[in-house]
């Protein structure tokens, strides 16, 4: 039986004894009040899960003994990167991060766009949210996050072998996300989602020149964070079909 409580440890995990990072150790000791002998799971964010028993729980350290090691597959058969414009409301952006991670997104890239109203971003907080989402979803794969980058950099750095899409509310419904995914079933997916005011025509043109295809998420106008989550959920559903 897999233990109920999961903690994140930093790779590489060497040997059969592991000290929990300080933040995770405090949670185990002070919040969960775990004791020696209790079972826990450790995940390293690179697909490895370790079933463990706690050996020591002290004020100085929480140490676990590995009982079983398991390599878990990724949630999706293809890798998905969501490039999401920073939002004025940081809480909504953080909700989007959490849900994209729970659905199996490989990476999220915060984007600086013409109409974005926010440029400040706390990478440490975002990383903490993604660790929580990994543990919540039962995954051993940590969604990657980077510092914000200009849309032009994101577009220019997108690999040509991937299905590259940019969401636009004025796109032809025939260019829907599902149709694009079904037409390219084996490709990794990169999706750019704009801010509250959407992408400018210049940004759409820049993306198209770089090989991105304009994509519709349906007939209704979605909030920016909803668009990212809807795109991720659709990709996950189609990829599992």
C-alpha positions in Angstrom: 0.0 0.0 0.0 1.3 3.5 -0.9 1.6 5.7 2.2 -0.7 8.6 2.5 1.8 11.5 2.9 4.1 12.5 0.1 7.2 14.8 0.3 9.4 16.3 -2.4 13.2 15.7 -2.2 15.8 17.0 -4.5 17.6 14.7 -7.0 19.7 12.8 -7.1 18.7 10.4 -4.4 21.7 8.3 -3.5 21.8 5.4 -1.0 18.9 4.1 1.1 18.7 7.0 3.6 17.3 10.4 2.7 17.0 13.6 4.8 13.9 15.6 4.0 14.5 19.2 2.9 14.0 21.7 5.8 10.6 22.9 4.7 9.3 19.4 4.1 10.8 18.2 7.4 9.0 21.0 9.3 5.7 20.0 7.7 6.2 16.4 8.6 7.3 17.2 12.2 5.1 20.1 13.2 1.9 19.8 11.1 1.5 16.1 10.4 3.3 15.1 13.7 4.8 12.0 12.1 6.8 9.6 14.2 9.6 7.1 13.6 8.2 4.0 11.8 5.5 6.0 9.9 5.3 5.3 6.2 5.8 8.2 3.7 6.4 8.6 0.0 9.2 10.7 -1.5 9.2 12.0 -5.1 12.1 13.7 -6.8 10.3 15.5 -9.6 12.1 13.4 -12.2 9.7 10.5 -12.2 11.0 8.6 -9.2 8.9 7.6 -6.2 10.3 6.1 -3.1 8.2 4.3 -0.5 9.9 4.9 2.9 9.7 4.4 6.6 10.8 7.3 8.9 13.9 6.4 10.9 14.5 9.7 12.7 12.2 12.6 13.5 14.0 15.2 15.5 14.3 19.0 15.7 17.4 18.8 13.6 16.3 16.4 10.9 13.7 14.0 9.5 15.3 11.0 7.9 13.6 8.3 5.9 14.8 4.8 4.9 13.9 3.7 1.4 11.9 0.5 1.3 10.9 0.5 -2.4 11.8 2.5 -5.5 9.6 3.0 -8.5 9.9 4.9 -11.8 6.5 6.4 -12.7 5.6 7.3 -16.3 4.6 10.8 -17.3 0.9 11.6 -17.1 0.7 12.3 -20.8 2.3 10.5 -23.8 3.6 13.9 -25.2 5.1 16.9 -23.5 3.0 20.0 -23.2 4.4 23.5 -22.6 2.0 26.3 -21.8 3.3 29.8 -22.4 0.9 32.0 -20.4 1.0 35.8 -20.3 1.4 37.3 -16.8 -2.0 38.4 -15.4 -2.9 41.5 -13.3 -4.4 39.2 -10.7 -1.5 37.1 -9.4 -3.9 34.7 -7.7 -5.6 33.7 -10.9 -2.2 33.0 -12.5 -1.3 30.8 -9.6 -4.5 28.9 -9.9 -3.7 28.3 -13.5 -0.2 27.0 -12.6 -1.7 24.6 -10.1 -4.3 23.2 -12.5 -1.9 22.9 -15.5 0.5 20.9 -13.3 -2.3 18.6 -11.9 -3.3 17.9 -15.5 0.2 16.8 -16.5 1.8 19.9 -18.1 5.5 19.5 -18.6 6.4 23.2 -18.3 4.8 26.7 -17.9 6.6 29.8 -19.3 5.3 33.1 -18.0 5.1 35.5 -20.9 5.7 39.3 -21.1 3.3 40.6 -23.8 2.2 44.0 -25.1 -1.0 44.0 -23.2 0.1 42.3 -20.0 -0.5 44.5 -16.9 1.9 42.8 -14.6 5.7 42.2 -14.8 6.5 41.1 -11.3 6.7 37.4 -10.6 7.8 35.3 -7.7 9.6 32.3 -9.0 10.0 30.7 -5.6 6.3 30.9 -4.9 5.5 29.4 -8.3 7.9 26.5 -7.7 6.2 25.8 -4.3 2.8 25.8 -5.9 4.0 23.3 -8.6 5.5 21.0 -5.9 2.2 21.0 -4.1 0.3 20.2 -7.3 2.7 17.3 -8.1 2.1 15.8 -4.7 -1.7 16.4 -4.9 -2.0 14.7 -8.2 0.1 11.6 -7.2 2.7 12.3 -9.8 6.5 12.1 -9.5 7.1 14.6 -12.3 7.5 18.2 -11.4 6.2 20.8 -13.8 9.0 23.1 -14.8 8.7 26.9 -14.4 11.1 29.7 -15.5 11.4 33.4 -15.0 9.1 35.5 -17.3 10.4 36.0 -20.9 9.2 38.1 -23.8 6.8 36.5 -26.2 9.3 36.9 -29.0 11.8 34.8 -27.1 9.3 32.1 -26.3 8.2 32.0 -30.0 11.8 32.0 -31.3 12.9 29.2 -28.9 10.1 26.8 -29.7 11.4 23.6 -31.3 10.2 23.1 -34.9 9.3 19.4 -34.3 6.5 20.4 -31.8 3.0 21.4 -32.7 3.1 25.1 -32.0 -0.2 26.9 -31.4 -1.2 30.5 -30.4 -4.7 31.0 -29.0 -6.8 33.8 -30.4 -10.4 34.6 -29.8 -10.9 35.7 -33.4 -9.6 32.4 -34.9 -11.8 30.4 -37.2 -13.7 27.8 -35.1 -12.6 25.2 -37.7 -9.0 25.8 -36.4 -10.1 24.4 -33.0 -7.6 22.8 -30.6 -9.1 19.3 -30.9 -8.8 19.3 -34.6 -5.1 20.4 -34.4 -4.3 17.7 -31.9 -6.0 14.9 -33.8 -4.1 16.0 -36.9 -0.7 15.8 -35.1 -1.2 12.9 -32.6 2.5 12.2 -32.0 3.9 15.6 -31.5 4.8 17.5 -28.4 2.6 20.6 -27.9 3.5 24.2 -27.2 0.6 26.6 -26.6 0.8 30.4 -26.2 -2.1 32.0 -24.3 -2.5 35.8 -24.1 -3.3 38.2 -21.2 -6.7 39.7 -20.3 -6.7 41.8 -23.5 -5.5 39.1 -25.7 -2.5 39.2 -28.1 -2.1 42.1 -30.4 -2.3 41.6 -34.2 1.4 42.2 -34.3 2.1 39.4 -31.8 -0.2 37.0 -33.7 1.7 37.9 -36.9 5.0 37.3 -35.3 4.0 33.9 -34.1 2.6 32.9 -37.5 5.8 33.9 -39.2 7.7 31.7 -36.8 5.5 28.7 -37.6 2.8 28.9 -34.9 -0.7 28.1 -36.0 -3.6 30.2 -34.8 -5.9 28.2 -32.6 -9.5 28.6 -31.3 -10.6 27.4 -27.9 -14.3 27.6 -28.8 -17.1 30.2 -29.4 -17.1 31.9 -26.0 -14.6 34.4 -24.6 -12.6 32.9 -21.8 -10.7 34.5 -19.0 -6.9 34.2 -19.7 -6.4 31.7 -16.9 -9.4 29.7 -18.0 -8.0 29.6 -21.5 -4.7 28.0 -20.3 -6.6 25.5 -18.1 -9.0 24.7 -20.9 -6.2 24.1 -23.4 -4.3 21.9 -21.0 -7.4 19.9 -20.1 -8.3 19.4 -23.8 -4.8 18.3 -24.6 -4.8 15.8 -21.7 -8.2 14.4 -22.8 -7.3 14.0 -26.4 -3.9 12.5 -25.6 -5.5 9.8 -23.5 -8.2 9.0 -26.1 
